[in-house]
Amino acid sequence: MNHLTDGELSDFVRGLVEPAKLSQLRDHVSGCAACGEAAAFYQRVQAAAFVPPEAAPPAIVAQAKAVFQTSKRLGKLRRATAKQILPGAGGWTMAGVRSAIHSGTAKHAVFKWVDFFVDLRAELQPETIRMSLVGQLANQTDPDGNLESVQVRLMTGQKTVAHAECNRLGEFALSFAPARRLYLEIDLPERQGLLKVPLKELNPEEMG
């Protein structure tokens, strides 16, 4: 038998040879000084190339676990969509005399899901193309409950446009550039679910 090729030697050392051929190659390597030496060399190369994985720093491990647990938790939460209750005909209503004097472009709407209310006021920011959205989350069954740190995200599709946290009273404020198909996503307290609040008529041409 001729000397083994580099490919055959590499496969032999890495254990990639077919079982039917393995015995033949093993006999050749043990009986051929040149191939035995070449095989030993490939074994040293393989050993040098293998670097045991290092343990990740504890802080990184803790952070990764926290992200995983958050994703797992959000994935299990009930998802619901709030229904607009004011104005009754849908859309938004003009938000009072102050806004008419200030810019004439503020609108107001209220949404409800079970015992949660979301009161929203949207307004164009003066001399900009950005908008502000000020809101308040309230729980009808627990009006004095602490809503601090409840997460509120303004979304378009799967993209987060803006993010805010509620204060103790459930109040929050967002500033953003207008986009289409906007909605709010609210992490309700005590893992009661993810609440989606669909937003319409928040394009500048619809606010004027």
C-alpha positions in Angstrom: 0.0 0.0 0.0 1.3 3.4 -0.9 1.8 6.1 1.7 -1.4 7.8 3.0 -2.3 11.2 1.6 -2.6 14.2 3.8 -6.3 14.0 3.6 -6.4 10.4 4.7 -4.0 11.1 7.6 -6.1 14.1 8.7 -9.3 12.1 8.6 -7.6 9.2 10.4 -6.4 11.4 13.3 -9.8 13.1 13.6 -11.7 9.8 13.6 -13.5 10.6 10.3 -12.6 7.3 8.5 -15.3 4.9 7.6 -15.3 1.8 9.9 -14.7 -0.6 7.0 -11.5 1.2 6.2 -10.3 2.2 9.7 -8.6 -1.2 10.5 -6.7 -1.1 7.2 -5.4 2.4 7.9 -4.5 1.6 11.5 -2.4 -1.3 10.4 -0.7 0.8 7.8 0.1 3.6 10.2 1.5 1.2 12.8 3.6 -0.6 10.2 4.8 2.4 8.1 7.4 4.6 9.8 6.8 7.6 7.5 3.0 7.5 7.9 3.3 6.8 11.6 5.4 9.9 12.0 3.1 12.0 9.8 0.1 10.8 11.9 1.8 11.7 15.1 2.5 15.2 13.6 -1.2 15.6 12.8 -2.1 14.5 16.3 0.2 17.2 17.7 -1.3 19.8 15.4 -4.9 18.8 16.4 -4.0 19.0 20.1 -2.4 22.4 19.7 -5.4 23.7 17.8 -7.9 22.7 20.4 -8.4 25.4 23.0 -10.7 24.6 25.9 -13.5 27.2 26.3 -12.9 29.6 29.1 -15.5 30.1 31.7 -17.5 33.3 31.1 -17.2 36.1 33.7 -19.9 35.8 36.4 -21.3 39.2 35.6 -21.9 38.2 31.9 -23.5 34.9 33.0 -25.9 36.8 35.3 -26.8 39.3 32.6 -27.5 36.6 30.1 -29.6 34.7 32.5 -31.6 37.9 33.3 -32.2 38.5 29.6 -33.3 34.9 29.1 -35.7 35.0 32.0 -37.2 38.2 30.9 -37.8 36.9 27.4 -39.2 33.7 28.8 -41.5 35.7 31.1 -42.7 38.0 28.4 -43.4 35.0 26.1 -45.7 33.5 28.7 -47.6 36.7 29.5 -51.2 37.0 28.2 -51.4 39.5 25.4 -54.4 41.7 25.0 -55.6 44.7 23.0 -57.2 47.7 24.6 -60.4 49.0 23.1 -60.9 52.7 22.5 -63.8 54.1 24.6 -63.4 57.9 24.1 -64.4 59.4 21.8 -67.1 56.8 21.2 -67.0 57.0 17.4 -63.3 56.1 17.2 -60.4 58.2 16.2 -59.3 61.1 18.4 -60.9 64.3 19.6 -59.4 67.7 19.9 -57.8 68.2 23.3 -59.3 71.4 24.6 -58.8 75.2 24.4 -55.2 75.2 25.6 -54.0 73.2 22.6 -56.0 75.3 20.2 -54.2 78.4 21.5 -50.8 76.6 21.7 -50.7 74.8 18.4 -54.1 73.6 17.4 -52.8 70.1 16.9 -53.5 68.2 20.1 -55.8 65.2 20.3 -57.1 63.1 23.1 -58.4 59.5 23.4 -59.0 56.9 26.2 -58.6 53.2 25.9 -59.8 50.4 28.2 -59.0 46.7 28.9 -60.8 44.9 31.7 -60.0 47.2 34.7 -57.1 49.2 33.1 -57.6 52.6 31.5 -55.0 54.3 29.3 -55.6 58.1 28.9 -53.6 59.6 26.1 -52.9 63.1 24.7 -50.9 63.5 21.5 -49.6 66.8 20.2 -47.2 68.1 17.6 -44.1 69.7 19.2 -43.9 73.4 18.2 -41.6 74.1 15.2 -40.6 70.5 14.8 -41.8 67.4 13.0 -41.7 65.4 16.3 -44.7 64.6 18.4 -45.2 64.1 22.1 -47.5 61.6 23.7 -48.4 62.0 27.3 -50.4 59.3 29.0 -51.6 57.8 32.2 -52.2 54.1 33.1 -54.9 53.5 35.7 -56.2 50.4 37.4 -59.9 50.8 38.3 -59.8 48.0 40.9 -56.7 49.4 42.6 -56.7 53.2 42.1 -54.1 53.7 44.8 -51.7 51.0 43.5 -48.1 51.9 42.8 -47.5 51.8 39.0 -44.0 53.1 39.2 -41.5 51.5 36.7 -44.3 50.0 34.5 -42.7 49.8 31.1 -44.3 51.5 28.1 -43.0 51.1 24.6 -44.1 52.9 21.4 -43.8 50.4 18.6 -44.2 50.2 14.8 -44.2 46.6 13.8 -41.5 44.9 15.9 -39.4 48.1 16.2 -39.4 50.2 19.3 -39.7 53.9 18.5 -39.6 55.3 22.0 -39.6 53.9 25.5 -40.7 55.3 28.9 -41.4 54.2 32.5 -44.5 55.1 34.5 -44.2 57.1 37.7 -46.0 56.0 40.8 -49.3 57.5 39.4 -49.0 55.7 36.1 -48.0 58.8 34.2 -45.6 58.6 31.3 -44.4 60.8 28.4 -42.9 59.9 25.0 -41.3 62.0 22.3 -41.0 60.6 18.8 -40.9 61.1 15.1 -44.2 60.2 13.4 -44.5 56.7 11.9 -47.3 54.6 10.5 -48.9 51.6 12.3 -48.0 52.9 15.7 -49.1 51.2 18.9 -48.2 51.2 22.6 -47.1 48.0 24.3 -47.5 48.2 28.1 -46.1 45.6 30.6 -49.0 45.5 33.1 -48.0 45.3 36.7 -47.8 42.0 38.6 -47.4 40.0 35.3 -51.0 40.6 34.3 -50.1 40.7 30.7 -48.9 42.7 27.8 -51.4 45.4 26.8 -51.4 46.6 23.2 -52.9 50.1 22.5 -53.4 50.7 18.8 -52.8 54.3 17.8 -54.4 56.0 14.8 -54.3 59.5 13.3 -50.9 60.3 14.7 -49.4 61.4 11.4 -48.6 65.1 11.1 -51.0 65.5 8.2 -53.8 64.0 10.3 -53.0 66.2 13.3 -53.4 69.6 11.7 
